[in-house]
Amino acid sequence: GAAGKQHVKGAARTELRAALSTFDVAWIAFEHRYVAELIDIEAAARGLVLRTVEEEKKLQQLEKRVNDGSMEADEQLREQRRRLLQCVARLNSAANLRWKGHEDRGAEVLEAAIAALKRCDSVQNVNSEGGDGQCPQRERE
């Protein structure tokens, strides 16, 4: 009787140890893969942010250099704005998990806004009172 129970307890304990050891090895492998994937995701996200910041700096430098209004300068600015907007759209799309990230919106939206601001600036320059009621007031740089 008693020796049989001890044998069963010993066998159960040995089996439990083996199962826990197998589980521990599997858990370590899972944690390793999970942490490695988190590191990869974080690196990819950081890369998107760094690329966007880099494109913004390029645009700022280009805006400082080219203010002559030439067709070539305008085209360079449009191209750099397009690159920046592509980065922002990718960043927005990556961060926006619940709904559409609007990666489909192109540079034409920004170009239309810039054109509208230029029209407003020219109207406001003519009207020294500061506006015509159609253009919002904005701070001058």
C-alpha positions in Angstrom: 0.0 0.0 0.0 2.2 2.8 1.3 5.2 1.9 -1.0 2.8 1.9 -4.0 1.5 5.4 -3.1 5.0 6.7 -2.7 5.9 5.3 -6.1 2.9 7.0 -7.7 3.7 10.3 -6.0 7.4 10.0 -7.2 6.3 9.2 -10.7 3.8 12.1 -10.7 6.4 14.5 -9.4 8.9 13.4 -12.1 6.2 13.8 -14.8 5.3 17.2 -13.4 8.9 18.3 -13.3 9.4 17.2 -17.0 6.2 19.0 -18.0 7.2 22.2 -16.2 10.7 22.1 -17.7 9.2 21.6 -21.2 6.8 24.5 -20.6 9.6 26.7 -19.3 11.7 26.1 -22.4 8.6 26.8 -24.6 7.8 30.0 -22.6 11.4 31.3 -23.0 11.3 30.7 -26.7 7.9 32.5 -26.9 9.2 35.5 -24.9 12.4 35.7 -27.0 10.3 35.8 -30.3 7.8 38.3 -28.8 10.5 40.7 -27.6 12.4 40.4 -30.9 9.2 41.3 -32.8 8.6 44.2 -30.5 12.1 45.5 -31.2 11.6 45.1 -34.9 8.2 47.0 -34.8 9.8 49.8 -32.7 12.7 50.0 -35.2 10.4 50.2 -38.2 8.3 52.9 -36.5 11.4 54.9 -35.5 12.6 54.6 -39.1 9.3 56.1 -40.4 9.6 59.0 -37.9 13.3 59.7 -38.7 12.6 59.6 -42.5 9.7 62.1 -42.1 11.9 64.4 -39.9 14.7 64.2 -42.5 12.3 65.1 -45.4 11.0 68.1 -43.3 14.5 69.3 -42.8 15.2 69.0 -46.5 12.1 71.0 -47.2 13.0 73.8 -44.7 16.5 74.0 -46.2 15.1 74.2 -49.7 12.6 76.9 -48.8 15.4 79.0 -47.3 17.6 78.5 -50.4 15.0 79.0 -53.2 12.8 82.0 -53.0 13.4 83.4 -56.5 10.0 82.2 -57.8 11.6 80.4 -60.8 9.8 77.5 -62.4 12.7 75.2 -61.4 12.6 76.3 -57.8 8.8 75.9 -57.7 9.2 72.4 -59.1 11.9 71.5 -56.5 9.6 72.7 -53.7 6.7 70.7 -55.1 8.8 67.6 -55.3 10.1 67.9 -51.8 6.7 68.6 -50.4 5.4 65.5 -52.2 8.2 63.4 -50.6 7.4 64.8 -47.2 3.7 64.2 -47.6 4.4 60.6 -48.7 6.3 60.1 -45.4 3.6 61.7 -43.3 0.9 59.6 -45.0 2.9 56.4 -44.4 3.4 57.4 -40.8 -0.3 58.2 -40.4 -1.3 55.0 -42.0 1.1 53.0 -39.7 -0.2 54.7 -36.6 -3.9 54.6 -37.5 -5.0 51.1 -36.8 -8.8 51.6 -36.6 -9.6 53.5 -39.7 -8.2 54.6 -43.1 -4.9 56.4 -42.8 -5.5 58.7 -45.8 -2.4 57.5 -47.6 -4.4 58.2 -50.8 -4.3 61.9 -50.3 -1.6 63.4 -52.5 0.4 66.5 -52.7 -2.4 68.2 -54.7 -4.2 68.9 -51.4 -1.2 70.7 -50.0 -0.6 72.5 -53.3 -4.2 73.7 -53.4 -3.8 75.0 -49.8 -0.6 76.8 -50.6 -2.2 78.4 -53.7 -5.2 79.5 -51.5 -2.8 81.1 -48.9 -0.9 82.9 -51.7 -4.2 84.3 -53.1 -5.2 85.4 -49.6 -1.8 87.0 -49.0 -2.0 89.0 -52.2 -5.6 90.1 -51.4 -4.5 91.1 -47.9 -1.5 92.9 -49.2 -3.8 95.0 -51.3 -6.3 95.6 -48.5 -4.2 97.1 -45.7 -7.1 96.6 -43.2 -6.0 92.9 -43.0 -8.5 91.0 -44.9 -11.5 90.8 -47.2 -13.7 88.5 -45.1 -12.9 85.5 -47.3 -9.4 84.6 -46.2 -8.6 83.7 -42.6 -6.0 85.8 -40.8 -2.7 84.1 -40.3 0.6 85.0 -38.7 3.3 86.3 -40.9 6.7 84.7 -40.6 
